Amino acid sequence: MNDSVRILKNIIGNVENVIVGKRYAIELSVIALICNGHVLIEDVPGVGKTSLVSALARSINASFRRIQFTPDILPSDITGFSVYNQKTGDFEYRPGAIMSQIILADEINRTSPKTQASLLEVMEENQVTVDGVTYKVPQPFMVLATQNPVEYLGTYPLPEAQIDRFFMKISIGYPTNAEESYILSRFQLEDPLEKLMPVAESSDITALQQEIRNVHVDKSLSNYIVEIVSQTRKHPDVALGSSPRGSLALFRASQAWAFYNGRDFVIPDDIRKMVIPVLSHRIMLKQEAKLKKINPVEILNYIVSRINVPVVS
């Protein structure tokens, strides 16, 4: 195991000190981080969404800011604003909550579409523009947004442009009975998050973000990715398939998963492993499909099963 892979496994193991029995969700979050991507965590309240994000930020010694999204929060609360300084005669920028490395956008679907839209620029370009002036956010930068299921009252559905900017969508899920018993014993005397220490630095993450780009992807596997994404646009139950941004995300996630597993080349299983978390939220179903209780995961599994897996020599 090389040093870079050891860093990844140390981060994941450290987060597991707080989040019990959800290794795959933690792995996906770290994969998104080293791909310079953002994560949408959709799940019911109380399963550890906020704790996961906090533990990840502490594990890499990154600056962390939690933004609680409510119906009355304003875009300027997110991006910042300019104020007039009477002494200098100039306008000064007052940074908003977004000026941090790890951002927890808590319950993002409880705020208005206008405020949701304030995240579009920063999630795509790592910068905010206030009164015509552009400000870069610190690196590495990652937004992890939590969302309760849309059938809950008082929520606003995320627009397609917003959803597409999330690199992955993950779910934590309920623990097993044994895991929940272990959680009770672990949290009996203290909260493990309060004593969690860093096992990596922010500079390690930026180095890893460059390193995974060197993982080799055979041309046949690039074509395989393109064919999977292309088929999401042709399926009869799909109103809107994945964009080219989805192809890029699947390409990069496959590189990262191969790297995490100690390889400097991608195999078909890496791609298949990343299809659901990377593409499921990028597919918009037709109304008839929703009435039939069809979901994007079923469609993706069907598409993957129908495409011939390339043989890489």
C-alpha positions in Angstrom: 0.0 0.0 0.0 1.5 3.3 -1.0 1.4 6.4 1.1 -1.4 8.1 -0.8 -3.7 5.1 -0.5 -2.8 4.9 3.2 -3.9 8.5 3.7 -7.3 7.6 2.1 -7.8 4.6 4.3 -6.8 6.5 7.4 -9.4 9.2 6.7 -12.1 6.6 6.2 -11.1 4.7 9.3 -11.1 7.9 11.3 -14.6 8.9 10.2 -15.7 5.3 11.2 -14.9 6.2 14.8 -18.0 8.4 14.7 -20.2 6.8 12.0 -20.8 3.1 12.7 -21.4 0.5 10.0 -21.6 2.8 7.0 -18.2 2.3 5.4 -19.4 2.5 1.8 -21.1 5.9 2.4 -17.9 7.2 4.0 -15.8 5.8 1.1 -18.0 7.5 -1.5 -17.7 10.8 0.4 -13.9 10.6 0.4 -13.9 9.5 -3.3 -15.9 12.7 -4.1 -13.5 14.8 -2.1 -10.4 13.7 -4.0 -12.4 14.2 -7.2 -13.0 17.8 -6.3 -16.7 17.0 -6.3 -19.8 17.8 -4.1 -22.1 15.3 -2.4 -25.9 15.3 -1.9 -26.8 13.1 1.1 -30.5 12.3 1.0 -31.9 10.5 4.0 -34.4 10.7 6.8 -33.5 12.8 9.9 -31.2 11.3 12.6 -29.1 8.8 10.7 -25.8 10.7 11.0 -25.7 13.0 7.9 -24.4 16.0 9.9 -22.0 13.9 11.9 -20.5 12.4 8.8 -19.7 15.8 7.3 -18.2 17.1 10.6 -16.1 14.0 11.0 -14.7 14.3 7.5 -13.8 17.9 8.0 -12.0 17.2 11.3 -10.2 14.2 9.7 -8.4 16.3 7.1 -7.9 19.4 9.4 -10.0 21.6 7.1 -11.9 24.7 7.9 -15.6 23.8 8.3 -18.8 25.8 8.2 -22.4 24.6 8.6 -25.2 26.5 6.9 -28.6 25.8 8.2 -30.9 26.3 5.2 -34.3 27.8 6.2 -37.0 29.6 4.2 -35.8 33.0 5.3 -32.0 32.7 4.6 -30.8 35.1 1.9 -28.3 34.6 -1.0 -26.0 37.2 0.6 -25.8 35.1 3.8 -24.2 32.5 1.6 -22.0 34.4 -0.8 -21.2 37.5 1.3 -21.9 41.2 0.6 -20.2 44.6 0.2 -20.4 47.3 2.7 -19.3 50.9 2.4 -16.3 52.0 4.6 -16.6 55.7 5.4 -13.0 56.0 6.4 -11.5 54.6 3.2 -14.4 55.6 0.9 -14.4 52.1 -0.6 -16.7 49.2 -0.5 -15.3 46.2 1.5 -16.3 42.6 1.0 -17.7 40.8 4.0 -17.3 37.1 3.3 -20.4 34.9 3.5 -20.6 31.4 5.1 -19.4 29.8 1.8 -15.8 31.0 2.5 -14.7 27.7 4.0 -13.2 24.5 2.8 -15.8 22.0 3.9 -19.4 23.3 3.7 -22.4 21.5 5.3 -25.5 22.8 3.5 -27.9 21.3 6.0 -31.4 20.6 4.7 -30.8 22.4 1.4 -34.3 21.7 0.2 -35.9 23.8 2.9 -34.8 27.1 1.4 -36.1 29.0 -1.6 -34.9 28.3 -5.1 -33.4 31.8 -5.2 -31.1 31.0 -2.3 -30.4 27.5 -3.7 -29.2 29.2 -6.9 -26.6 31.2 -4.9 -24.6 28.0 -4.8 -24.5 27.4 -8.5 -21.4 29.4 -9.3 -19.3 28.3 -6.4 -20.1 24.6 -6.9 -19.0 24.8 -10.5 -16.2 27.3 -10.5 -14.9 27.5 -6.9 -15.6 31.2 -6.7 -18.4 33.7 -5.9 -19.1 37.0 -7.6 -20.4 39.9 -5.4 -21.1 43.3 -7.0 -19.1 42.3 -10.1 -16.0 41.3 -8.1 -14.9 37.6 -8.1 -13.6 35.9 -4.9 -12.0 32.5 -4.8 -12.9 30.0 -2.1 -10.2 28.2 -0.2 -9.0 24.8 -1.4 -9.8 22.0 -1.2 -13.4 23.0 -1.4 -16.4 20.7 -1.0 -20.1 21.2 -0.4 -22.0 18.3 1.3 -25.7 19.0 1.2 -28.2 17.1 3.2 -31.8 16.7 2.1 -34.8 15.0 3.6 -37.0 13.1 1.2 -39.2 15.3 -0.9 -42.4 14.0 0.5 -41.7 15.8 3.8 -43.7 19.0 4.3 -42.0 22.4 3.8 -39.4 21.4 1.2 -38.5 22.8 -2.2 -37.3 20.5 -4.9 -33.8 21.2 -6.2 -33.7 22.5 -9.8 -32.0 20.3 -12.4 -29.0 22.7 -12.7 -28.4 22.4 -9.0 -28.7 18.6 -8.9 -26.3 18.2 -11.8 -23.6 20.0 -9.9 -23.5 17.3 -7.3 -20.8 14.8 -8.1 -22.6 12.0 -6.2 -25.8 11.3 -4.3 -25.5 9.0 -1.4 -27.8 7.6 1.3 -26.7 6.5 4.8 -29.7 4.4 5.9 -30.7 3.0 9.2 -28.1 1.0 11.2 -28.7 -2.7 12.0 -29.8 -3.6 15.5 -26.3 -4.7 16.4 -24.8 -1.4 15.0 -27.4 0.7 16.9 -26.6 -1.1 20.1 -22.9 -0.4 19.6 -23.8 3.3 18.9 -25.6 3.5 22.3 -22.6 2.1 24.1 -20.1 4.3 22.3 -22.0 7.5 22.9 -22.9 6.6 26.5 -20.2 8.7 28.2 -19.1 11.1 25.4 -19.5 12.1 21.8 -16.6 10.6 19.8 -16.7 13.5 17.4 -15.5 15.9 20.1 -12.2 14.0 20.5 -11.7 13.2 16.8 -8.2 14.3 15.7 -6.9 14.9 12.1 -5.2 12.1 10.3 -4.4 14.1 7.2 -3.9 17.7 6.1 -5.8 19.8 3.5 -2.6 19.8 1.4 -2.7 16.0 1.2 -6.1 16.3 -0.4 -5.1 18.8 -3.1 -2.1 16.5 -3.9 -4.4 13.5 -4.2 -6.7 15.4 -6.5 -3.9 15.8 -8.9 -2.6 12.3 -8.4 -5.8 10.5 -9.4 -5.8 12.2 -12.8 -2.8 10.0 -13.7 -4.8 6.8 -13.3 -4.9 5.2 -16.8 -8.3 4.8 -18.5 -8.3 2.6 -21.7 -10.0 4.1 -24.7 -12.5 1.2 -24.7 -13.5 2.1 -21.1 -13.9 5.7 -22.0 -16.3 4.6 -24.8 -18.0 2.3 -22.2 -18.7 5.3 -20.0 -20.0 7.3 -22.9 -22.3 4.5 -24.0 -23.8 4.1 -20.5 -24.5 7.8 -20.2 -25.8 8.0 -23.7 -28.3 5.2 -23.0 -29.8 7.2 -20.1 -30.9 9.8 -22.7 -32.6 7.1 -24.9 -34.5 5.1 -22.3 -38.3 5.3 -22.8 -39.0 6.1 -19.2 -36.5 8.9 -19.0 -37.5 12.6 -19.6 -34.0 14.0 -19.1 -30.9 11.8 -19.2 -27.4 12.6 -17.8 -25.5 15.5 -19.2 -21.8 15.3 -20.3 -20.9 16.5 -16.8 -22.2 13.1 -15.7 -19.8 11.4 -18.1 -16.9 13.4 -16.7 -17.9 12.6 -13.2 -18.2 8.9 -13.9 -14.8 9.0 -15.6 -13.2 10.7 -12.6 -14.9 8.6 -10.0 -13.7 5.4 -11.7 -10.2 6.7 -11.6 -10.5 7.5 -7.9 -12.0 4.1 -7.1 -9.2 2.3 -8.9 -6.7 4.5 -7.1 -8.3 3.7 -3.7 -8.0 0.0 -4.5 -4.3 0.3 -5.2 -4.4 0.3 -9.0 -3.0 2.9 -11.5 -5.5 1.7 -14.1 -9.3 1.5 -14.4 -11.1 -1.8 -14.9 -14.8 -2.2 -15.9 -15.8 -3.1 -12.3 -14.7 0.4 -11.2 -17.1 2.0 -13.6 -20.0 -0.3 -12.7 -19.3 0.4 -9.0 -19.6 4.1 -9.5 -22.6 4.2 -11.9 -25.4 4.4 -9.3 -23.9 7.1 -6.9 -22.7 9.2 -9.8 -25.7 9.0 -12.3 -28.9 8.1 -10.3 -29.6 11.8 -9.3 -29.0 13.0 -12.9 -31.9 11.1 -14.4 -35.3 12.8 -14.5 -38.2 10.3 -15.0 -41.3 10.8 -17.1 -44.5 11.2 -15.0 -45.8 7.8 -16.2 -42.7 6.1 -14.9 -43.1 7.8 -11.5 -46.7 6.5 -11.4 -45.4 3.0 -12.1 -43.0 3.4 -9.1 -40.0 3.0 -11.4 -36.8 4.5 -10.0 -33.5 5.7 -11.6 -31.5 2.9 -9.9 -33.6 0.2 -11.7 -33.1 2.0 -15.0 -29.3 2.2 -14.6 -29.1 -1.4 -13.6 -31.0 -2.3 -16.7 -28.8 -0.1 -18.9 -25.6 -1.6 -17.5 -26.8 -5.1 -17.9 -27.6 -4.5 -21.6 -24.2 -3.1 -22.6 -21.3 -5.4 -23.4 -18.4 -5.0 -21.0 -15.2 -4.2 -22.9 -12.3 -6.6 -22.6 -9.1 -4.7 -21.7 -5.9 -6.4 -22.6 
